Amino acid sequence: MIEYRIDRRSGVATYVQIVQQTKQALRLGLLEPGDKLPAAREVVEATAVNPNTVLKAYRELEREGLVEARRGLGTFVRRSLGAAPGDSPLRGELSEWASRARAAGLEREDVAALFAVVLDEHFDTTEKEQDHR
């Protein structure tokens, strides 16, 4: 089961963090169709966030067709995302790279910025937008 980690200093809304972490788990195969998300009460107890925040995140995931709420039973995953399993060899290579970056003295934000630039170079969003027209 997924465990949410809320970073109150990130500047990212709490419900967005829950949505992003759920999507990441779906992309990595950590959550699969049929899996049950933690009850809002459990998330509240583990993270000390407002119950309405958790419900807002779950509604957003439901609106996107990723989960479905079943009255009296909970919220369940409807479909997965991506094709990058958590045990992919690429994950190991990326982990080694991150270790080297840390050893070289880079801060988390430095690594995130560097990675974002590389992602933009290899996954140009304007090309994708043009491909869909």
The first five atom37 places (N, CA, C, CB, O) and aatype in JSON, in Angstrom:
{
  "aatype": [12, 9, 6, 18, 1, 9, 3, 1, 1, 15, 7, 19, 0, 16, 18, 19, 5, 9, 19, 5, 5, 16, 11, 5, 0, 10, 1, 10, 7, 10, 10, 6, 14, 7, 3, 11, 10, 14, 0, 0, 1, 6, 19, 19, 6, 0, 16, 0, 19, 2, 14, 2, 16, 19, 10, 11, 0, 18, 1, 6, 10, 6, 1, 6, 7, 10, 19, 6, 0, 1, 1, 7, 10, 7, 16, 13, 19, 1, 1, 15, 10, 7, 0, 0, 14, 7, 3, 15, 14, 10, 1, 7, 6, 10, 15, 6, 17, 0, 15, 1, 0, 1, 0, 0, 7, 10, 6, 1, 6, 3, 19, 0, 0, 10, 13, 0, 19, 19, 10, 3, 6, 8, 13, 3, 16, 16, 6, 11, 6, 5, 3, 8, 1],
  "atom_mask": [
    [1, 1, 1, 1, 1],
    [1, 1, 1, 1, 1],
    [1, 1, 1, 1, 1],
    [1, 1, 1, 1, 1],
    [1, 1, 1, 1, 1],
    [1, 1, 1, 1, 1],
    [1, 1, 1, 1, 1],
    [1, 1, 1, 1, 1],
    [1, 1, 1, 1, 1],
    [1, 1, 1, 1, 1],
    [1, 1, 1, 0, 1],
    [1, 1, 1, 1, 1],
    [1, 1, 1, 1, 1],
    [1, 1, 1, 1, 1],
    [1, 1, 1, 1, 1],
    [1, 1, 1, 1, 1],
    [1, 1, 1, 1, 1],
    [1, 1, 1, 1, 1],
    [1, 1, 1, 1, 1],
    [1, 1, 1, 1, 1],
    [1, 1, 1, 1, 1],
    [1, 1, 1, 1, 1],
    [1, 1, 1, 1, 1],
    [1, 1, 1, 1, 1],
    [1, 1, 1, 1, 1],
    [1, 1, 1, 1, 1],
    [1, 1, 1, 1, 1],
    [1, 1, 1, 1, 1],
    [1, 1, 1, 0, 1],
    [1, 1, 1, 1, 1],
    [1, 1, 1, 1, 1],
    [1, 1, 1, 1, 1],
    [1, 1, 1, 1, 1],
    [1, 1, 1, 0, 1],
    [1, 1, 1, 1, 1],
    [1, 1, 1, 1, 1],
    [1, 1, 1, 1, 1],
    [1, 1, 1, 1, 1],
    [1, 1, 1, 1, 1],
    [1, 1, 1, 1, 1],
    [1, 1, 1, 1, 1],
    [1, 1, 1, 1, 1],
    [1, 1, 1, 1, 1],
    [1, 1, 1, 1, 1],
    [1, 1, 1, 1, 1],
    [1, 1, 1, 1, 1],
    [1, 1, 1, 1, 1],
    [1, 1, 1, 1, 1],
    [1, 1, 1, 1, 1],
    [1, 1, 1, 1, 1],
    [1, 1, 1, 1, 1],
    [1, 1, 1, 1, 1],
    [1, 1, 1, 1, 1],
    [1, 1, 1, 1, 1],
    [1, 1, 1, 1, 1],
    [1, 1, 1, 1, 1],
    [1, 1, 1, 1, 1],
    [1, 1, 1, 1, 1],
    [1, 1, 1, 1, 1],
    [1, 1, 1, 1, 1],
    [1, 1, 1, 1, 1],
    [1, 1, 1, 1, 1],
    [1, 1, 1, 1, 1],
    [1, 1, 1, 1, 1],
    [1, 1, 1, 0, 1],
    [1, 1, 1, 1, 1],
    [1, 1, 1, 1, 1],
    [1, 1, 1, 1, 1],
    [1, 1, 1, 1, 1],
    [1, 1, 1, 1, 1],
    [1, 1, 1, 1, 1],
    [1, 1, 1, 0, 1],
    [1, 1, 1, 1, 1],
    [1, 1, 1, 0, 1],
    [1, 1, 1, 1, 1],
    [1, 1, 1, 1, 1],
    [1, 1, 1, 1, 1],
    [1, 1, 1, 1, 1],
    [1, 1, 1, 1, 1],
    [1, 1, 1, 1, 1],
    [1, 1, 1, 1, 1],
    [1, 1, 1, 0, 1],
    [1, 1, 1, 1, 1],
    [1, 1, 1, 1, 1],
    [1, 1, 1, 1, 1],
    [1, 1, 1, 0, 1],
    [1, 1, 1, 1, 1],
    [1, 1, 1, 1, 1],
    [1, 1, 1, 1, 1],
    [1, 1, 1, 1, 1],
    [1, 1, 1, 1, 1],
    [1, 1, 1, 0, 1],
    [1, 1, 1, 1, 1],
    [1, 1, 1, 1, 1],
    [1, 1, 1, 1, 1],
    [1, 1, 1, 1, 1],
    [1, 1, 1, 1, 1],
    [1, 1, 1, 1, 1],
    [1, 1, 1, 1, 1],
    [1, 1, 1, 1, 1],
    [1, 1, 1, 1, 1],
    [1, 1, 1, 1, 1],
    [1, 1, 1, 1, 1],
    [1, 1, 1, 1, 1],
    [1, 1, 1, 0, 1],
    [1, 1, 1, 1, 1],
    [1, 1, 1, 1, 1],
    [1, 1, 1, 1, 1],
    [1, 1, 1, 1, 1],
    [1, 1, 1, 1, 1],
    [1, 1, 1, 1, 1],
    [1, 1, 1, 1, 1],
    [1, 1, 1, 1, 1],
    [1, 1, 1, 1, 1],
    [1, 1, 1, 1, 1],
    [1, 1, 1, 1, 1],
    [1, 1, 1, 1, 1],
    [1, 1, 1, 1, 1],
    [1, 1, 1, 1, 1],
    [1, 1, 1, 1, 1],
    [1, 1, 1, 1, 1],
    [1, 1, 1, 1, 1],
    [1, 1, 1, 1, 1],
    [1, 1, 1, 1, 1],
    [1, 1, 1, 1, 1],
    [1, 1, 1, 1, 1],
    [1, 1, 1, 1, 1],
    [1, 1, 1, 1, 1],
    [1, 1, 1, 1, 1],
    [1, 1, 1, 1, 1],
    [1, 1, 1, 1, 1],
    [1, 1, 1, 1, 1],
    [1, 1, 1, 1, 1]
  ],
  "atom_positions": [
    [[0.85, -1.19, 0.0], [0.0, 0.0, 0.0], [0.89, 1.24, 0.0], [-0.96, 0.0, 1.23], [1.97, 1.25, 0.58]],
    [[0.42, 2.27, -0.64], [1.16, 3.52, -0.75], [1.18, 4.27, 0.58], [0.56, 4.4, -1.86], [0.19, 4.28, 1.31]],
    [[2.3, 4.89, 0.88], [2.42, 5.76, 2.05], [2.78, 7.14, 1.54], [3.48, 5.23, 3.08], [3.82, 7.33, 0.91]],
    [[1.92, 8.1, 1.82], [2.15, 9.46, 1.33], [3.11, 10.2, 2.24], [0.82, 10.22, 1.22], [3.07, 10.07, 3.46]],
    [[3.99, 10.98, 1.6], [4.93, 11.85, 2.34], [4.66, 13.28, 1.91], [6.43, 11.44, 2.07], [4.81, 13.63, 0.74]],
    [[4.26, 14.09, 2.85], [3.91, 15.47, 2.56], [5.07, 16.38, 2.92], [2.63, 15.88, 3.32], [5.57, 16.36, 4.04]],
    [[5.49, 17.19, 1.95], [6.55, 18.17, 2.17], [5.9, 19.54, 2.27], [7.63, 18.12, 1.01], [5.55, 20.14, 1.25]],
    [[5.76, 20.02, 3.47], [5.08, 21.29, 3.71], [5.9, 22.5, 3.25], [4.76, 21.43, 5.17], [5.37, 23.6, 3.13]],
    [[7.18, 22.29, 3.0], [8.05, 23.39, 2.56], [8.18, 23.48, 1.05], [9.43, 23.23, 3.17], [8.82, 24.39, 0.53]],
    [[7.57, 22.55, 0.33], [7.76, 22.48, -1.12], [7.04, 23.59, -1.89], [7.29, 21.16, -1.62], [7.43, 23.91, -3.01]],
    [[6.01, 24.16, -1.3], [5.23, 25.15, -2.02], [4.16, 24.51, -2.91], [0.0, 0.0, 0.0], [3.4, 25.22, -3.56]],
    [[4.11, 23.19, -2.94], [3.12, 22.45, -3.74], [1.95, 22.11, -2.82], [3.74, 21.15, -4.39], [2.15, 21.6, -1.72]],
    [[0.75, 22.4, -3.27], [-0.45, 22.12, -2.47], [-0.46, 20.66, -2.03], [-1.73, 22.46, -3.27], [-0.06, 19.76, -2.78]],
    [[-0.92, 20.43, -0.81], [-0.92, 19.08, -0.24], [-1.7, 18.1, -1.1], [-1.49, 19.11, 1.16], [-1.24, 16.98, -1.34]],
    [[-2.89, 18.5, -1.57], [-3.68, 17.57, -2.37], [-2.95, 17.23, -3.68], [-5.07, 18.16, -2.68], [-3.06, 16.1, -4.17]],
    [[-2.21, 18.19, -4.24], [-1.45, 17.95, -5.47], [-0.33, 16.95, -5.19], [-0.87, 19.27, -6.03], [-0.05, 16.09, -6.02]],
    [[0.31, 17.05, -4.03], [1.36, 16.09, -3.67], [0.79, 14.68, -3.59], [2.0, 16.48, -2.32], [1.43, 13.73, -4.04]],
    [[-0.41, 14.53, -3.04], [-1.05, 13.21, -2.95], [-1.36, 12.69, -4.35], [-2.34, 13.27, -2.11], [-1.12, 11.51, -4.64]],
    [[-1.88, 13.55, -5.22], [-2.17, 13.15, -6.6], [-0.88, 12.74, -7.3], [-2.87, 14.31, -7.37], [-0.84, 11.7, -7.96]],
    [[0.17, 13.56, -7.18], [1.44, 13.27, -7.85], [2.05, 11.96, -7.36], [2.43, 14.42, -7.64], [2.54, 11.16, -8.16]],
    [[2.02, 11.74, -6.05], [2.6, 10.52, -5.5], [1.81, 9.28, -5.93], [2.66, 10.6, -3.98], [2.39, 8.22, -6.15]],
    [[0.5, 9.42, -6.04], [-0.32, 8.3, -6.51], [0.01, 7.99, -7.97], [-1.82, 8.62, -6.35], [0.16, 6.83, -8.34]],
    [[0.11, 9.04, -8.79], [0.45, 8.83, -10.19], [1.83, 8.21, -10.34], [0.39, 10.16, -10.96], [2.04, 7.35, -11.2]],
    [[2.78, 8.64, -9.53], [4.13, 8.06, -9.58], [4.06, 6.57, -9.25], [5.08, 8.81, -8.6], [4.7, 5.76, -9.92]],
    [[3.3, 6.21, -8.23], [3.16, 4.8, -7.86], [2.5, 4.01, -8.98], [2.34, 4.66, -6.56], [2.85, 2.85, -9.21]],
    [[1.56, 4.62, -9.69], [0.92, 3.96, -10.83], [1.91, 3.76, -11.97], [-0.28, 4.76, -11.32], [1.91, 2.71, -12.61]],
    [[2.75, 4.75, -12.22], [3.75, 4.65, -13.29], [4.8, 3.59, -13.01], [4.42, 6.0, -13.5], [5.29, 2.92, -13.92]],
    [[5.15, 3.45, -11.73], [6.2, 2.51, -11.35], [5.67, 1.1, -11.09], [6.92, 3.01, -10.13], [6.44, 0.19, -10.78]],
    [[4.36, 0.93, -11.2], [3.79, -0.39, -10.96], [3.65, -0.73, -9.49], [0.0, 0.0, 0.0], [3.4, -1.89, -9.14]],
    [[3.81, 0.26, -8.62], [3.65, 0.03, -7.19], [2.18, -0.06, -6.81], [4.34, 1.14, -6.38], [1.81, -0.67, -5.81]],
    [[1.34, 0.55, -7.63], [-0.11, 0.42, -7.52], [-0.62, -0.13, -8.84], [-0.8, 1.8, -7.16], [-0.19, 0.3, -9.91]],
    [[-1.53, -1.08, -8.76], [-2.08, -1.71, -9.95], [-3.6, -1.71, -9.88], [-1.54, -3.16, -10.11], [-4.17, -1.55, -8.8]],
    [[-4.25, -1.89, -11.03], [-5.72, -1.94, -11.02], [-6.22, -2.95, -9.99], [-6.25, -2.29, -12.42], [-5.74, -4.08, -9.9]],
    [[-7.2, -2.5, -9.23], [-7.78, -3.34, -8.17], [-7.22, -3.05, -6.79], [0.0, 0.0, 0.0], [-7.85, -3.38, -5.79]],
    [[-6.05, -2.43, -6.73], [-5.46, -2.09, -5.43], [-6.31, -1.02, -4.75], [-4.0, -1.6, -5.6], [-6.89, -0.15, -5.4]],
    [[-6.36, -1.11, -3.43], [-7.12, -0.14, -2.64], [-6.18, 0.95, -2.13], [-7.85, -0.84, -1.46], [-5.11, 0.66, -1.6]],
    [[-6.6, 2.19, -2.29], [-5.85, 3.3, -1.71], [-6.14, 3.35, -0.21], [-6.22, 4.66, -2.4], [-7.18, 2.86, 0.23]],
    [[-5.24, 3.93, 0.56], [-5.51, 4.04, 1.99], [-6.77, 4.88, 2.24], [-4.3, 4.66, 2.73], [-7.06, 5.82, 1.49]],
    [[-7.5, 4.53, 3.27], [-8.69, 5.32, 3.63], [-8.23, 6.72, 3.99], [-9.48, 4.65, 4.82], [-7.12, 6.91, 4.5]],
    [[-9.07, 7.7, 3.74], [-8.74, 9.09, 4.06], [-8.31, 9.21, 5.51], [-9.93, 10.02, 3.76], [-7.37, 9.93, 5.83]],
    [[-9.01, 8.52, 6.4], [-8.69, 8.55, 7.82], [-7.25, 8.09, 8.08], [-9.66, 7.67, 8.59], [-6.55, 8.67, 8.91]],
    [[-6.81, 7.04, 7.37], [-5.44, 6.54, 7.54], [-4.42, 7.57, 7.06], [-5.26, 5.22, 6.76], [-3.39, 7.76, 7.7]],
    [[-4.71, 8.23, 5.94], [-3.8, 9.25, 5.41], [-3.72, 10.42, 6.4], [-4.27, 9.75, 4.02], [-2.64, 10.95, 6.65]],
    [[-4.86, 10.81, 6.94], [-4.9, 11.9, 7.92], [-4.05, 11.55, 9.14], [-6.35, 12.2, 8.34], [-3.27, 12.38, 9.61]],
    [[-4.2, 10.33, 9.64], [-3.43, 9.9, 10.82], [-1.94, 9.87, 10.54], [-3.9, 8.53, 11.27], [-1.13, 10.21, 11.4]],
    [[-1.56, 9.46, 9.34], [-0.13, 9.32, 9.0], [0.53, 10.64, 8.64], [0.03, 8.35, 7.85], [1.74, 10.8, 8.83]],
    [[-0.26, 11.59, 8.12], [0.35, 12.82, 7.6], [-0.11, 14.1, 8.29], [0.06, 12.94, 6.15], [0.46, 15.17, 8.06]],
    [[-1.12, 14.0, 9.13], [-1.68, 15.16, 9.83], [-2.21, 16.23, 8.87], [-0.63, 15.78, 10.74], [-2.05, 17.43, 9.12]],
    [[-2.83, 15.79, 7.78], [-3.47, 16.74, 6.86], [-4.98, 16.71, 7.09], [-3.13, 16.41, 5.37], [-5.5, 15.78, 7.71]],
    [[-5.65, 17.71, 6.6], [-7.09, 17.82, 6.72], [-7.76, 16.72, 5.89], [-7.57, 19.23, 6.28], [-7.35, 16.47, 4.76]],
    [[-8.78, 16.06, 6.44], [-9.47, 15.0, 5.68], [-10.01, 15.49, 4.33], [-10.62, 14.45, 6.5], [-10.0, 14.74, 3.36]],
    [[-10.48, 16.74, 4.28], [-10.99, 17.28, 3.02], [-9.91, 17.35, 1.95], [-11.6, 18.65, 3.24], [-10.2, 17.24, 0.76]],
    [[-8.66, 17.55, 2.37], [-7.55, 17.6, 1.43], [-7.35, 16.24, 0.76], [-6.25, 18.04, 2.14], [-7.16, 16.16, -0.45]],
    [[-7.41, 15.19, 1.56], [-7.27, 13.83, 1.03], [-8.42, 13.52, 0.08], [-7.22, 12.78, 2.18], [-8.22, 12.97, -1.0]],
    [[-9.62, 13.88, 0.5], [-10.79, 13.62, -0.34], [-10.72, 14.4, -1.65], [-12.08, 13.98, 0.41], [-11.14, 13.9, -2.7]],
    [[-10.19, 15.61, -1.6], [-10.03, 16.42, -2.81], [-9.06, 15.73, -3.77], [-9.53, 17.85, -2.46], [-9.31, 15.67, -4.98]],
    [[-7.97, 15.2, -3.24], [-6.99, 14.49, -4.08], [-7.63, 13.24, -4.7], [-5.74, 14.1, -3.24], [-7.45, 12.99, -5.89]],
    [[-8.35, 12.49, -3.91], [-8.99, 11.28, -4.41], [-10.04, 11.61, -5.48], [-9.64, 10.49, -3.26], [-10.18, 10.89, -6.46]],
    [[-10.78, 12.72, -5.28], [-11.76, 13.14, -6.3], [-11.06, 13.51, -7.6], [-12.61, 14.33, -5.79], [-11.56, 13.21, -8.68]],
    [[-9.92, 14.18, -7.49], [-9.15, 14.55, -8.69], [-8.69, 13.3, -9.43], [-7.93, 15.43, -8.32], [-8.79, 13.23, -10.66]],
    [[-8.2, 12.32, -8.7], [-7.77, 11.06, -9.32], [-8.97, 10.34, -9.95], [-7.09, 10.15, -8.26], [-8.84, 9.71, -11.01]],
    [[-10.11, 10.44, -9.31], [-11.32, 9.81, -9.86], [-11.76, 10.54, -11.13], [-12.46, 9.81, -8.82], [-12.14, 9.91, -12.11]],
    [[-11.69, 11.87, -11.1], [-12.06, 12.67, -12.28], [-11.18, 12.31, -13.47], [-11.93, 14.18, -11.97], [-11.64, 12.31, -14.61]],
    [[-9.91, 11.99, -13.2], [-8.98, 11.6, -14.26], [-9.14, 10.14, -14.68], [-7.56, 11.85, -13.81], [-8.45, 9.67, -15.59]],
    [[-10.06, 9.42, -14.04], [-10.32, 8.03, -14.41], [-9.3, 7.04, -13.88], [0.0, 0.0, 0.0], [-9.25, 5.9, -14.34]],
    [[-8.5, 7.45, -12.92], [-7.45, 6.57, -12.4], [-7.93, 5.7, -11.24], [-6.26, 7.39, -11.95], [-7.44, 4.59, -11.05]],
    [[-8.88, 6.21, -10.48], [-9.42, 5.46, -9.34], [-10.93, 5.56, -9.35], [-8.85, 5.98, -8.0], [-11.51, 6.38, -10.07]],
    [[-11.57, 4.72, -8.56], [-13.02, 4.8, -8.39], [-13.36, 4.57, -6.92], [-13.75, 3.76, -9.3], [-12.81, 3.69, -6.26]],
    [[-14.27, 5.38, -6.44], [-14.75, 5.24, -5.07], [-15.9, 4.25, -5.07], [-15.19, 6.62, -4.47], [-16.82, 4.35, -5.88]],
    [[-15.84, 3.3, -4.15], [-16.94, 2.33, -3.99], [-17.52, 2.55, -2.6], [-16.44, 0.83, -4.17], [-16.87, 2.32, -1.58]],
    [[-18.75, 2.99, -2.59], [-19.4, 3.36, -1.33], [-19.27, 2.24, -0.29], [-20.89, 3.69, -1.57], [-19.64, 1.09, -0.53]],
    [[-18.75, 2.61, 0.86], [-18.62, 1.66, 1.96], [-17.42, 0.74, 1.87], [0.0, 0.0, 0.0], [-17.11, 0.01, 2.81]],
    [[-16.73, 0.75, 0.73], [-15.59, -0.15, 0.54], [-14.25, 0.56, 0.46], [-15.78, -0.96, -0.71], [-13.23, 0.04, 0.91]],
    [[-14.25, 1.76, -0.12], [-13.0, 2.52, -0.26], [-12.78, 2.99, -1.67], [0.0, 0.0, 0.0], [-13.69, 2.98, -2.51]],
    [[-11.55, 3.42, -1.94], [-11.17, 3.93, -3.25], [-10.18, 2.96, -3.87], [-10.55, 5.37, -3.16], [-9.18, 2.59, -3.25]],
    [[-10.46, 2.54, -5.1], [-9.68, 1.51, -5.76], [-9.1, 2.01, -7.08], [-10.53, 0.27, -6.0], [-9.7, 2.83, -7.77]],
    [[-7.93, 1.5, -7.42], [-7.25, 1.85, -8.66], [-8.02, 1.23, -9.83], [-5.77, 1.36, -8.66], [-8.36, 0.04, -9.81]],
    [[-8.29, 2.05, -10.84], [-8.98, 1.57, -12.05], [-8.0, 1.2, -13.14], [-9.94, 2.63, -12.56], [-8.18, 0.2, -13.84]],
    [[-6.94, 2.03, -13.29], [-5.98, 1.76, -14.37], [-4.6, 2.25, -13.96], [-6.43, 2.44, -15.69], [-4.45, 3.09, -13.07]],
    [[-3.59, 1.71, -14.63], [-2.21, 2.09, -14.33], [-1.75, 3.15, -15.33], [-1.27, 0.85, -14.36], [-2.46, 3.5, -16.26]],
    [[-0.55, 3.63, -15.1], [0.06, 4.63, -15.99], [1.44, 4.15, -16.4], [0.13, 6.03, -15.3], [2.1, 3.42, -15.65]],
    [[1.88, 4.55, -17.57], [3.26, 4.33, -17.97], [3.67, 2.87, -18.04], [0.0, 0.0, 0.0], [2.86, 1.95, -17.92]],
    [[4.97, 2.71, -18.25], [5.52, 1.36, -18.38], [6.92, 1.3, -17.79], [5.56, 0.93, -19.86], [7.8, 0.66, -18.36]],
    [[7.12, 1.96, -16.67], [8.44, 1.98, -16.03], [8.37, 1.26, -14.7], [8.95, 3.44, -15.84], [8.19, 1.9, -13.66]],
    [[8.52, -0.07, -14.69], [8.43, -0.79, -13.43], [9.53, -0.35, -12.46], [8.52, -2.3, -13.67], [10.63, 0.03, -12.87]],
    [[9.2, -0.41, -11.19], [10.14, 0.02, -10.16], [11.44, -0.75, -10.15], [0.0, 0.0, 0.0], [12.45, -0.27, -9.64]],
    [[11.43, -1.96, -10.72], [12.66, -2.77, -10.73], [13.37, -2.71, -12.09], [12.33, -4.22, -10.39], [14.2, -3.57, -12.39]],
    [[13.06, -1.7, -12.89], [13.68, -1.52, -14.2], [15.18, -1.29, -14.06], [13.02, -0.35, -14.94], [15.62, -0.63, -13.12]],
    [[15.98, -1.83, -14.98], [17.42, -1.54, -14.96], [17.7, -0.04, -15.06], [18.12, -2.27, -16.12], [18.7, 0.44, -14.53]],
    [[16.82, 0.69, -15.73], [17.0, 2.14, -15.83], [16.93, 2.8, -14.45], [15.94, 2.74, -16.75], [17.62, 3.79, -14.2]],
    [[16.1, 2.26, -13.57], [16.01, 2.82, -12.23], [17.34, 2.66, -11.51], [14.88, 2.13, -11.43], [17.79, 3.58, -10.82]],
    [[17.97, 1.51, -11.67], [19.27, 1.27, -11.05], [20.33, 2.23, -11.57], [0.0, 0.0, 0.0], [21.13, 2.76, -10.81]],
    [[20.31, 2.45, -12.89], [21.27, 3.39, -13.49], [21.03, 4.8, -12.99], [21.19, 3.35, -15.02], [21.98, 5.54, -12.71]],
    [[19.77, 5.18, -12.89], [19.44, 6.52, -12.4], [19.83, 6.67, -10.93], [17.93, 6.8, -12.59], [20.3, 7.73, -10.52]],
    [[19.65, 5.61, -10.16], [20.04, 5.64, -8.76], [21.55, 5.83, -8.61], [19.59, 4.34, -8.06], [22.02, 6.59, -7.77]],
    [[22.31, 5.12, -9.44], [23.77, 5.28, -9.42], [24.16, 6.71, -9.8], [24.44, 4.27, -10.39], [25.05, 7.3, -9.18]],
    [[23.51, 7.25, -10.82], [23.79, 8.62, -11.24], [23.49, 9.6, -10.11], [22.96, 8.97, -12.49], [24.27, 10.52, -9.86]],
    [[22.35, 9.41, -9.42], [21.98, 10.29, -8.32], [23.01, 10.21, -7.19], [20.58, 9.94, -7.79], [23.34, 11.22, -6.57]],
    [[23.51, 9.02, -6.94], [24.55, 8.85, -5.91], [25.82, 9.61, -6.3], [24.88, 7.36, -5.71], [26.44, 10.25, -5.45]],
    [[26.19, 9.53, -7.57], [27.38, 10.26, -8.04], [27.15, 11.77, -7.93], [27.72, 9.87, -9.5], [28.06, 12.51, -7.56]],
    [[25.96, 12.22, -8.26], [25.65, 13.65, -8.18], [25.74, 14.13, -6.73], [24.24, 13.94, -8.76], [26.26, 15.21, -6.46]],
    [[25.23, 13.33, -5.83], [25.29, 13.7, -4.41], [26.74, 13.72, -3.92], [24.46, 12.72, -3.55], [27.15, 14.62, -3.19]],
    [[27.51, 12.72, -4.33], [28.92, 12.65, -3.94], [29.71, 13.83, -4.5], [29.55, 11.33, -4.42], [30.71, 14.25, -3.92]],
    [[29.24, 14.37, -5.63], [29.91, 15.52, -6.25], [29.5, 16.83, -5.58], [29.58, 15.57, -7.74], [29.98, 17.9, -5.95]],
    [[28.61, 16.73, -4.56], [28.24, 17.91, -3.82], [26.99, 18.61, -4.28], [0.0, 0.0, 0.0], [26.66, 19.68, -3.77]],
    [[26.27, 18.03, -5.23], [25.04, 18.66, -5.69], [23.94, 18.5, -4.65], [24.59, 18.06, -7.03], [23.81, 17.45, -4.01]],
    [[23.15, 19.55, -4.48], [21.98, 19.51, -3.6], [20.81, 18.9, -4.37], [21.62, 20.95, -3.06], [20.85, 18.8, -5.59]],
    [[19.78, 18.5, -3.64], [18.59, 17.91, -4.26], [18.02, 18.83, -5.34], [17.51, 17.62, -3.2], [17.66, 18.37, -6.43]],
    [[17.93, 20.13, -5.04], [17.37, 21.09, -5.99], [18.25, 21.2, -7.24], [17.22, 22.47, -5.33], [17.74, 21.38, -8.34]],
    [[19.59, 21.09, -7.07], [20.5, 21.13, -8.21], [20.24, 19.94, -9.13], [21.97, 21.13, -7.73], [20.17, 20.09, -10.35]],
    [[20.11, 18.77, -8.52], [19.87, 17.55, -9.29], [18.52, 17.64, -10.01], [19.91, 16.3, -8.37], [18.41, 17.27, -11.18]],
    [[17.51, 18.14, -9.31], [16.18, 18.27, -9.92], [16.23, 19.23, -11.12], [15.16, 18.77, -8.89], [15.62, 18.96, -12.15]],
    [[16.95, 20.34, -10.97], [17.06, 21.31, -12.06], [17.8, 20.7, -13.25], [17.78, 22.58, -11.58], [17.38, 20.86, -14.4]],
    [[18.89, 20.02, -12.97], [19.68, 19.39, -14.03], [18.85, 18.33, -14.75], [20.96, 18.75, -13.45], [18.85, 18.26, -15.98]],
    [[18.15, 17.52, -13.98], [17.33, 16.46, -14.57], [16.2, 17.06, -15.42], [16.75, 15.56, -13.47], [15.89, 16.55, -16.49]],
    [[15.59, 18.15, -14.93], [14.51, 18.8, -15.69], [15.01, 19.31, -17.03], [13.93, 19.97, -14.88], [14.31, 19.19, -18.04]],
    [[16.22, 19.86, -17.06], [16.8, 20.36, -18.32], [16.99, 19.2, -19.29], [18.14, 21.08, -18.06], [16.66, 19.31, -20.47]],
    [[17.54, 18.11, -18.79], [17.77, 16.94, -19.65], [16.44, 16.37, -20.15], [18.57, 15.85, -18.88], [16.32, 15.99, -21.31]],
    [[15.46, 16.3, -19.27], [14.14, 15.82, -19.7], [13.58, 16.7, -20.81], [13.16, 15.78, -18.52], [13.05, 16.2, -21.8]],
    [[13.71, 18.01, -20.63], [13.21, 18.93, -21.66], [13.92, 18.73, -22.99], [13.36, 20.37, -21.2], [13.32, 18.86, -24.05]],
    [[15.22, 18.42, -22.92], [15.97, 18.18, -24.16], [15.51, 16.92, -24.88], [17.46, 18.08, -23.85], [15.47, 16.88, -26.11]],
    [[15.17, 15.9, -24.12], [14.81, 14.61, -24.72], [13.32, 14.41, -24.93], [15.34, 13.51, -23.88], [12.9, 13.57, -25.74]],
    [[12.52, 15.16, -24.22], [11.07, 15.04, -24.32], [10.49, 16.43, -24.54], [10.47, 14.37, -23.05], [9.76, 16.95, -23.69]],
    [[10.83, 17.02, -25.66], [10.41, 18.39, -25.97], [8.9, 18.47, -26.03], [11.03, 18.87, -27.29], [8.28, 17.78, -26.84]],
    [[8.29, 19.3, -25.19], [6.83, 19.39, -25.12], [6.24, 20.03, -26.37], [6.42, 20.17, -23.9], [5.11, 19.71, -26.73]],
    [[6.96, 20.93, -27.04], [6.4, 21.55, -28.24], [6.27, 20.54, -29.36], [7.26, 22.74, -28.69], [5.32, 20.6, -30.15]],
    [[7.23, 19.6, -29.45], [7.12, 18.55, -30.47], [5.91, 17.67, -30.21], [8.4, 17.7, -30.5], [5.19, 17.31, -31.13]],
    [[5.69, 17.33, -28.93], [4.54, 16.49, -28.59], [3.24, 17.2, -28.92], [4.58, 16.12, -27.11], [2.31, 16.59, -29.45]],
    [[3.17, 18.49, -28.61], [1.95, 19.25, -28.91], [1.71, 19.3, -30.41], [2.05, 20.68, -28.35], [0.57, 19.2, -30.85]],
    [[2.75, 19.45, -31.2], [2.6, 19.5, -32.65], [2.2, 18.15, -33.2], [3.88, 19.97, -33.32], [1.43, 18.07, -34.16]],
    [[2.73, 17.06, -32.6], [2.39, 15.72, -33.05], [0.91, 15.42, -32.85], [3.22, 14.7, -32.32], [0.34, 14.63, -33.6]],
    [[0.28, 16.03, -31.85], [-1.11, 15.75, -31.54], [-2.07, 16.61, -32.34], [-1.35, 15.95, -30.07], [-3.29, 16.47, -32.19]],
    [[-1.57, 17.49, -33.18], [-2.45, 18.38, -33.96], [-2.83, 17.75, -35.27], [-1.79, 19.72, -34.21], [-3.56, 18.36, -36.05]]
  ]
}
